[in-house]
């Protein structure tokens, strides 16, 4: 909306100033660039970047006009500009924004065919666009970090409610619908996790202080873990035996004993009702009318309040109680103290636990320095060299195709390098852009014929397509490319340069630019997809090992250590790995076995990360939770897991490694009491053991697809 508003305001102002169509087009494109390029979260830095972007934009269009008739000099400058724009990413959001503005405004000048005589009007269009962008950003459609956080909070609640709805559907699913319902649960679990990561990325800017940010981060993590655990317990209740956690993370994995419906008894009917009540509580956390619902669900945290049912179904009721507690904690963290007049003893006890946890949260962060690559190993330097080489090839090839439209090849080469890190990612992005361009050309042909020379109608459709372009960008790069090409077809019409041959040339230039990008990525300082994924896999394993070791040590009685940031680093590393494996898991990949292996490895890591997060969340409760006590025996149970993670990491980072993954007795058997007749462990320790056991199984499961040798303790 902000981008569309900036373009619309720019067009209105320029129309009142009497600008002709080419300068209207230039102003519209400059407004779009100056809006989407600025990505800082705080308003002050946004204003500084936008102010610095204006002279950069003016300099870019001026040089483009001055070099219009000097082909060789213009091409050399364009290549230098491209290198500088990509290299500027190393300086953060501001460097990225200024590079985008410089490159895109040079492209705008080429698009409208700007010359020296056009410079005064073109500069007026650019200044108007930047000013209108600032007006919309800071006055008409302001966005503050706190406002963004509020929307993300609402989105998290909505995603949580959607996941509960999917879990309710899974409970009721028959034999034919069970697998589809499980896939829906998987998808909504992933969406909830994405929203949690987005919230964590905005906490420091969107909350009053660091302590509040850490509190909200903890409550969001609690709610996410509770929702995921509820899904696992529900799957187990549907099954003849305890469900493997991998079922929730591996795409295509069937429902255990698929088609087996739960018995239609009173307990199951109550379960169905309470899942609906939990969804209502998530959607509408406020209001006294729901206090009795909240109290009933929280009572399931007490053993005496559980309905008579099988142990598996009772576990689901416990899971509902823990989810209700997570919703209560999230509400208190986000909205402040609440009315406690209707609290039952169970609710009051949950509040006391939450208050104790809140008071114990330490705002001191651990600073960890990580080695940054230098020289050509630095990603920004390598990408800048690659895109400069690819653009040089695109200029030469584009000139051979058309001396007037060659810049489309350069634009495509530039775009396929944005937010990519390996040759495989660039190949997939180039393929998607070409596919979207082909369909966009068809749409452009149809629309150009319908619109003709109706300027107002054409600009209105352009605004609609710009909105659709930005709205679909996070969802589908192909759709985004489709709307971009359709909008450009309309702009060509306005510039009186529309023809079928021009749009067909657009396809050819796009294909050429994508090919040049892939060629440069493959031959110039290449980063193979395997190498990139191995680097990220090693990072994920290192983060997994850190969280596991720290959590087990704290659960064993060690000193309190910060776990929230470690868990967040693990989640972010896993998200990076998931994105990097997209070329390997893409539907068109011919390497089917490799695709299945990549999916399996990522699913195992997601399973392991879930259990590691759960261990970390439990460990942080130790200082305050009355029912959780440290158990020194857990330290022994965690040693094998830590060793196996280190062994797999060694093989991923060094092919010559000789470490072996150890298999042995179950984790629970390692904690058998030394004195006969001694109590083994309580319910909370039992849950910790289940997480450790599943984590152990997931880590050992990684050995086979990653080619790590497995042996019993002692190397046999």
NORJOBEL-V969251 format. One record per residue. N is the residue number from 1. RES is the residue in one letter. SS is DSSP state (A for helix, B for strand, O for the rest). D_LAST is the distance of its C-alpha to the last C-alpha in Angstrom with 1 decimal. Layout:
n->(N/N)
res->(RES/RES)
ss->(SS/SS)
d_last->(D_LAST/D_LAST)
This chain:
n->(1/2/3/4/5/6/7/8/9/10/11/12/13/14/15/16/17/18/19/20/21/22/23/24/25/26/27/28/29/30/31/32/33/34/35/36/37/38/39/40/41/42/43/44/45/46/47/48/49/50/51/52/53/54/55/56/57/58/59/60/61/62/63/64/65/66/67/68/69/70/71/72/73/74/75/76/77/78/79/80/81/82/83/84/85/86/87/88/89/90/91/92/93/94/95/96/97/98/99/100/101/102/103/104/105/106/107/108/109/110/111/112/113/114/115/116/117/118/119/120/121/122/123/124/125/126/127/128/129/130/131/132/133/134/135/136/137/138/139/140/141/142/143/144/145/146/147/148/149/150/151/152/153/154/155/156/157/158/159/160/161/162/163/164/165/166/167/168/169/170/171/172/173/174/175/176/177/178/179/180/181/182/183/184/185/186/187/188/189/190/191/192/193/194/195/196/197/198/199/200/201/202/203/204/205/206/207/208/209/210/211/212/213/214/215/216/217/218/219/220/221/222/223/224/225/226/227/228/229/230/231/232/233/234/235/236/237/238/239/240/241/242/243/244/245/246/247/248/249/250/251/252/253/254/255/256/257/258/259/260/261/262/263/264/265/266/267/268/269/270/271/272/273/274/275/276/277/278/279/280/281/282/283/284/285/286/287/288/289/290/291/292/293/294/295/296/297/298/299/300/301/302/303/304/305/306/307/308/309/310/311/312/313/314/315/316/317/318/319/320/321/322/323/324/325/326/327/328/329/330/331/332/333/334/335/336/337/338/339/340/341/342/343/344/345/346/347/348/349/350/351/352/353/354/355/356/357/358/359/360/361/362/363/364/365/366/367/368/369/370/371/372/373/374/375/376/377/378/379/380/381/382/383/384/385/386/387/388/389/390/391/392/393/394/395/396/397/398/399/400/401/402/403/404/405/406/407/408/409/410/411/412/413/414/415/416/417/418/419/420/421/422/423/424/425/426/427/428/429/430/431/432/433/434/435/436/437/438/439/440/441/442/443/444/445/446/447/448/449/450/451/452/453/454/455/456/457/458/459/460/461/462/463/464/465/466/467/468/469/470/471/472/473/474/475/476/477/478/479/480/481/482/483/484/485/486/487/488/489/490/491/492/493/494/495/496/497/498/499/500/501/502/503/504/505/506/507/508/509/510/511/512/513/514/515/516/517/518/519/520/521/522/523/524/525/526/527/528/529/530/531/532/533/534/535/536/537/538/539/540/541/542/543/544/545/546/547/548/549/550/551/552/553/554/555/556/557/558/559/560/561/562/563/564/565/566/567/568/569/570/571/572/573/574/575/576/577/578/579/580/581/582/583/584/585/586/587/588/589/590/591/592/593/594/595/596/597/598/599/600/601/602/603/604/605/606/607/608/609/610/611/612/613/614/615/616/617/618/619/620/621/622/623/624/625/626/627/628/629/630/631/632/633/634/635/636/637/638/639/640/641/642/643/644/645/646/647/648/649/650/651/652/653/654/655/656/657/658/659/660/661/662/663/664/665/666/667/668/669/670/671/672/673/674/675/676/677/678/679/680/681/682/683/684/685/686/687/688/689/690/691/692/693/694/695/696/697/698/699/700/701/702/703/704/705/706/707/708/709/710/711/712/713/714/715/716)
res->(X/X/X/X/X/X/X/X/X/X/X/X/X/X/X/X/X/X/X/X/X/X/X/X/X/X/X/X/X/X/X/X/X/X/X/X/X/X/X/X/X/X/X/X/X/X/X/X/X/X/X/X/X/X/X/X/X/X/X/X/X/X/X/X/X/X/X/X/X/X/X/X/X/X/X/X/X/X/X/X/X/X/X/X/X/X/X/X/X/X/X/X/X/X/X/X/X/X/X/X/X/X/X/X/X/X/X/X/X/X/X/X/X/X/X/X/X/X/X/X/X/X/X/X/X/X/X/X/X/X/X/X/X/X/X/X/X/X/X/X/X/X/X/X/X/X/X/X/X/X/X/X/X/X/X/X/X/X/X/X/X/X/X/X/X/X/X/X/X/X/X/X/X/X/X/X/X/X/X/X/X/X/X/X/X/X/X/X/X/X/X/X/X/X/X/X/X/X/X/X/X/X/X/X/X/X/X/X/X/X/X/X/X/X/X/X/X/X/X/X/X/X/X/X/X/X/X/X/X/X/X/X/X/X/X/X/X/X/X/X/X/X/X/X/X/X/X/X/X/X/X/X/X/X/X/X/X/X/X/X/X/X/X/X/X/X/X/X/X/X/X/X/X/X/X/X/X/X/X/X/X/X/X/X/X/X/X/X/X/X/X/X/X/X/X/X/X/X/X/X/X/X/X/X/X/X/X/X/X/X/X/X/X/X/X/X/X/X/X/X/X/X/X/X/X/X/X/X/X/X/X/X/X/X/X/X/X/X/X/X/X/X/X/X/X/X/X/X/X/X/X/X/X/X/X/X/X/X/X/X/X/X/X/X/X/X/X/X/X/X/X/X/X/X/X/X/X/X/X/X/X/X/X/X/X/X/X/X/X/X/X/X/X/X/X/X/X/X/X/X/X/X/X/X/X/X/X/X/X/X/X/X/X/X/X/X/X/X/X/X/X/X/X/X/X/X/X/X/X/X/X/X/X/X/X/X/X/X/X/X/X/X/X/X/X/X/X/X/X/X/X/X/X/X/X/X/X/X/X/X/X/X/X/X/X/X/X/X/X/X/X/X/X/X/X/X/X/X/X/X/X/X/X/X/X/X/X/X/X/X/X/X/X/X/X/X/X/X/X/X/X/X/X/X/X/X/X/X/X/X/X/X/X/X/X/X/X/X/X/X/X/X/X/X/X/X/X/X/X/X/X/X/X/X/X/X/X/X/X/X/X/X/X/X/X/X/X/X/X/X/X/X/X/X/X/X/X/X/X/X/X/X/X/X/X/X/X/X/X/X/X/X/X/X/X/X/X/X/X/X/X/X/X/X/X/X/X/X/X/X/X/X/X/X/X/X/X/X/X/X/X/X/X/X/X/X/X/X/X/X/X/X/X/X/X/X/X/X/X/X/X/X/X/X/X/X/X/X/X/X/X/X/X/X/X/X/X/X/X/X/X/X/X/X/X/X/X/X/X/X/X/X/X/X/X/X/X/X/X/X/X/X/X/X/X/X/X/X/X/X/X/X/X/X/X/X/X/X/X/X/X/X/X/X/X/X/X/X/X/X/X/X/X/X/X/X/X/X/X/X/X/X/X/X/X/X/X/X/X/X/X/X/X/X/X/X)
ss->(O/A/A/A/A/A/A/A/A/A/A/A/A/A/A/A/O/O/O/O/A/A/A/A/A/A/A/A/A/A/A/A/A/A/A/A/O/O/O/O/O/O/A/A/A/A/A/A/A/A/A/A/A/A/A/A/A/A/A/A/A/A/A/A/A/A/O/O/O/O/A/A/A/A/A/A/A/A/A/A/A/A/A/A/A/A/A/A/A/A/A/A/A/A/A/A/A/A/A/A/A/A/A/A/A/A/A/A/A/A/A/A/O/O/O/A/A/A/A/A/A/A/A/A/A/A/A/A/A/A/A/A/A/A/A/A/A/A/A/A/O/O/O/O/A/A/A/A/A/A/A/A/A/A/A/A/A/A/A/A/A/A/A/A/A/A/A/A/A/A/A/A/O/O/O/O/O/A/A/A/A/A/A/A/A/A/A/A/A/A/A/A/A/A/A/A/A/A/A/A/A/A/A/A/A/A/O/O/O/A/A/A/A/A/A/A/A/A/A/A/A/A/A/A/A/A/A/A/A/A/A/A/A/A/A/A/A/A/O/O/O/O/O/O/A/A/A/A/O/O/O/O/O/O/O/O/O/O/O/O/O/O/O/O/O/A/A/A/A/A/A/A/A/A/A/A/A/A/A/A/A/A/A/O/O/O/O/A/A/A/A/A/A/A/A/A/A/A/A/A/A/O/A/A/A/O/O/O/O/O/A/A/A/A/A/A/A/A/A/A/A/A/A/A/A/A/A/A/A/A/A/A/A/A/A/O/O/O/O/O/O/O/O/O/A/A/A/A/A/A/A/A/A/A/A/A/A/A/A/A/O/O/O/O/O/O/O/O/O/O/O/O/O/O/A/A/A/O/A/A/A/A/A/A/A/A/A/A/A/A/A/A/A/A/A/A/A/A/A/A/A/O/O/O/O/O/A/A/A/A/A/A/A/A/A/A/O/O/O/O/O/O/A/A/A/A/A/A/A/A/A/A/A/A/A/A/A/A/A/A/A/A/A/A/A/A/A/A/A/A/A/O/O/O/A/A/A/A/A/A/A/A/A/A/A/A/A/A/A/A/A/A/A/O/O/O/A/A/A/A/A/A/A/A/A/A/A/A/A/A/A/A/A/A/O/O/O/O/O/A/A/A/A/A/A/A/A/A/A/A/A/A/A/A/A/A/A/A/A/A/A/A/A/O/O/O/O/O/A/A/A/A/A/A/A/A/A/A/A/A/A/A/A/A/A/A/A/A/A/A/A/A/A/A/A/O/O/O/O/O/O/O/O/A/A/A/A/A/A/A/A/A/A/A/A/A/A/A/A/A/O/A/A/A/A/O/O/O/O/O/O/A/A/A/A/A/A/A/A/A/A/A/A/A/A/A/A/A/A/A/A/A/A/A/A/A/A/A/A/A/A/O/O/O/O/O/O/O/O/O/O/O/A/A/A/A/A/A/A/A/A/A/A/A/A/A/A/A/A/A/A/A/A/O/O/O/O/O/O/O/B/B/B/O/O/O/O/A/A/A/A/O/O/O/O/O/O/O/O/O/O/O/A/A/A/A/A/A/A/A/A/A/A/A/A/A/A/A/A/A/A/A/A/A/A/A/O/O/O/B/B/B/O/O/O/O)
d_last->(63.6/64.0/63.7/66.1/68.4/68.4/69.3/72.0/73.6/73.6/75.3/77.9/78.8/78.9/81.0/83.4/83.6/84.5/81.4/81.2/78.3/76.3/76.3/75.5/72.4/71.5/72.0/69.9/66.9/67.3/67.3/64.1/62.3/63.6/62.3/58.8/58.0/58.4/55.1/55.3/55.1/58.0/61.6/62.5/60.0/60.8/64.5/63.7/61.6/64.3/67.0/65.2/64.6/68.3/69.1/66.0/67.2/70.8/69.6/67.4/70.2/72.7/70.7/70.0/73.7/74.7/72.2/73.2/75.3/73.1/70.3/68.3/68.6/67.8/64.7/63.5/64.1/62.3/59.2/59.4/59.9/56.9/54.7/56.1/55.7/52.0/51.4/53.2/50.4/48.7/51.6/50.6/52.7/56.0/55.0/53.7/57.0/59.3/57.5/57.8/61.5/62.2/60.6/61.8/65.4/65.6/64.5/67.2/69.8/68.7/68.8/72.3/73.5/74.7/77.1/78.9/81.8/79.5/77.9/80.2/79.7/76.0/75.5/77.5/75.1/72.1/73.5/74.6/71.1/69.4/72.0/71.7/67.9/68.3/70.9/68.7/65.5/67.2/70.2/70.1/66.4/64.9/61.2/60.0/56.4/57.4/58.7/55.7/53.5/55.8/55.4/51.6/51.8/53.9/51.5/48.6/50.5/51.4/47.8/46.7/49.5/48.5/44.9/46.3/48.6/45.7/43.8/47.0/47.3/43.7/44.6/47.6/46.1/46.4/44.1/45.6/45.6/42.2/40.2/43.0/43.3/39.6/39.9/43.0/41.0/38.3/41.1/43.0/39.9/39.4/43.1/43.0/40.1/42.1/45.1/43.2/42.1/45.7/47.0/44.6/45.8/49.4/49.1/50.1/53.3/54.2/54.1/56.4/54.0/50.3/49.9/51.2/48.9/45.8/47.1/47.6/44.2/42.6/44.8/44.1/40.3/40.8/42.8/40.4/37.4/39.6/40.8/37.3/36.1/39.2/38.3/34.8/36.4/39.0/36.5/34.8/38.2/38.8/35.6/34.5/31.3/30.3/30.3/27.4/28.7/27.8/30.8/33.1/31.9/31.0/34.3/35.0/32.6/34.7/35.8/33.5/35.5/38.1/41.7/41.2/44.1/44.2/46.6/50.0/50.6/52.2/49.0/48.1/51.6/51.5/48.2/49.9/52.8/50.8/48.8/52.2/53.3/50.3/51.2/54.8/53.7/51.7/54.6/57.3/55.9/59.4/62.3/63.2/63.2/59.4/59.0/58.9/56.2/54.1/54.6/53.6/50.3/49.5/50.2/47.0/45.1/46.5/45.0/48.4/49.6/47.0/48.6/47.6/45.0/41.4/38.7/37.7/41.3/41.8/38.9/40.9/43.9/41.9/40.8/44.5/45.4/42.9/44.1/47.7/46.8/45.3/48.6/50.6/48.7/49.1/52.8/53.4/51.6/53.5/56.9/57.3/58.3/59.4/61.9/60.4/63.4/61.8/58.4/57.1/55.1/51.9/53.0/54.3/50.9/49.1/51.6/51.1/47.3/48.0/50.5/48.2/45.5/48.1/49.3/45.8/45.0/45.0/46.6/45.0/42.6/39.9/40.8/37.8/38.6/36.6/37.0/39.4/39.5/42.6/44.7/43.9/40.5/42.4/42.5/46.2/47.1/44.9/46.4/49.9/49.6/48.2/50.9/53.6/52.6/52.3/55.7/57.3/56.3/57.4/60.8/61.4/60.4/62.2/65.3/65.2/65.0/67.6/69.4/70.1/66.9/64.2/63.0/61.2/58.6/58.1/57.9/55.1/53.2/53.5/52.5/49.3/48.0/48.7/45.6/43.3/40.4/39.1/40.5/39.3/41.0/44.2/44.1/43.9/46.6/48.9/48.5/49.4/52.3/53.7/53.4/55.2/57.8/58.6/59.3/61.1/63.4/64.4/65.1/67.0/69.2/70.2/70.8/72.7/75.0/75.6/76.1/78.2/79.9/79.8/78.4/78.0/76.2/73.8/73.0/72.4/69.9/68.3/67.8/66.3/63.9/62.9/62.2/60.0/58.3/57.1/56.4/54.1/52.4/49.5/49.2/49.6/50.2/51.9/54.4/55.1/55.9/58.1/60.2/60.5/61.7/64.1/65.6/66.0/67.9/70.3/70.7/71.5/74.1/75.7/75.7/77.5/74.8/73.4/73.1/70.7/70.0/69.0/66.4/65.0/64.9/62.8/60.2/60.2/60.0/57.1/55.1/55.9/54.9/51.6/50.9/51.8/49.5/46.5/47.5/47.7/44.4/42.6/44.2/45.2/42.4/40.3/37.6/35.6/34.6/30.9/31.3/33.2/30.8/27.8/29.8/30.7/27.2/26.0/28.9/28.1/24.5/25.9/28.6/26.2/24.1/27.3/28.7/25.6/25.2/28.9/29.4/26.7/28.0/31.5/30.6/29.1/32.4/32.2/35.5/36.9/35.9/37.4/35.3/37.8/37.9/34.1/33.9/36.8/35.2/32.1/34.5/36.4/33.4/32.3/35.9/36.0/32.8/34.3/37.5/35.9/34.0/37.3/37.8/34.5/35.4/39.1/40.5/41.9/38.7/38.1/34.4/33.7/29.9/29.7/32.0/30.0/26.8/28.8/30.2/26.9/25.4/28.6/28.6/25.1/26.2/29.5/27.8/25.6/28.8/30.7/28.4/28.3/32.1/32.3/30.3/32.5/35.6/34.7/33.9/37.3/39.0/37.9/41.0/43.4/42.2/43.1/40.5/37.5/36.1/33.2/30.2/28.2/25.2/24.7/23.6/20.4/19.9/20.6/18.2/15.2/17.6/19.0/15.7/14.9/18.6/18.4/15.4/17.4/20.6/19.3/18.6/21.9/23.8/22.3/21.0/19.5/17.2/13.5/12.4/9.8/10.7/9.1/9.9/11.0/14.3/17.5/19.3/22.1/20.2/19.3/23.1/24.1/27.0/26.5/29.9/30.6/33.3/32.9/33.3/30.2/31.5/34.4/34.9/34.4/31.1/30.1/30.9/28.9/25.9/26.5/26.7/23.4/21.7/23.2/22.4/18.7/18.9/20.9/18.7/15.6/18.1/19.1/15.8/16.8/20.4/19.7/17.1/14.4/10.8/8.8/5.4/5.3/6.7/5.8/3.8/0.0)
